[in-house]
Amino acid sequence: MSGKCDVCGKAKTFGNNVSFSKRRTSRDFRANVHKKRIVVNGVGIRLNICTRCQRSLGKAGKAA
């Protein structure tokens, strides 16, 4: 599955793990992406969509 949202384009970003002793090691933050079937104009399409977009579409009443 893709790690990128097809709706908003949210993808993996990078940062640091910081331990108690303040040593920094690199890590990545992955978007919470799910495969979702959405009906648009009566046609069902399958999208990789992040949970933030799912929530926003649900509030707008556009998710099926």
N, C-alpha and C positions, 0 to 999 in steps of 0.2 A: 504494500500500500504506500502511496505517496505521502511524504511528510509535509506537503504543502496544501493549503486550503485553496480550492478552485474558485471560491467566492471573493475572499478578501486578499489572498496571496500571502497570508501569514505562513512563515516557514521557520526552519531551525535557526536559532541565534546562539551566540557563544558568550561565555562568561567564565567565572572562576569559582571553584570550591574553595572556601576559606575555612581552615581548621581553627581550633581553639588557640593554637600557637601562631596563627596568622600566616601560615604557609599557604601559598596559592597554587592550585593545580587547575588546568583548563577543564572545562565541561561544556556540554551543550544543553540548551533548553529547547525541547521539541514541542511543537504545536499539538494540541489534543485533537487529532484529525480522525474522522470516522467516515466510512462509506455510507451514503444515505441516498435513497431513491426519492426524488422530488418531482412532483407533477407541475409542469410549466405549460400553460396554454393547452391543457388536455394531453400533453405528451410526457410520459415518464422518462426522466433522465437520471443517471447515477452520477453522483458527485462525491468527491473527497471534500468534506466540509468540516470546519472546526466547530467546537461546541459553542463558541460565542456567536457564530453566524447562525447555527441551529436555533439558538435561543432567540436571536433577533428576528429570524424568519417566523418562528412560532408566535412571537408577540405581534407581528404584523399580520398573522393569519394566513401566511402563504405556504406553510409547510403542510404536506399531506401525510 
